[in-house]
């Protein structure tokens, strides 16, 4: 049972839960939207909803939609891939006909570092 469901079972609006718990209405909205509440917020909510903090934490964890987490993970993976591709494009010499984004000094420093790594078999 989610915090939202517990609130509805009591017949309370978000504003009423906020007033009873001492939290702001915006905090209640964020928690019900899936944001992880802090310990103090959990204490307040557990008291007015007549349950334990551990029960609320467990319910919050279970109620996070898997599709949202999967979408978030996919987005992170895509960002990571783009960052790796960008780093590789800078480390490698530019393709023929393309401008080098690095100065000669930067390019020489990269080459020097690559040569050092080769000496240590890294």
Secondary structure, DSSP 8 states (H G I E B T S, - for coil): --HHHHHHHTT--HHHHHHHHT--HHHHHHHHTT----HHHHHHHHHHHTS-HHHHHHHHHHHS-HHHHHHHHHHHHHHHHHHHHHHHHHHS---TTS--SS-HHHHHHHHHHHHHHHHTT-
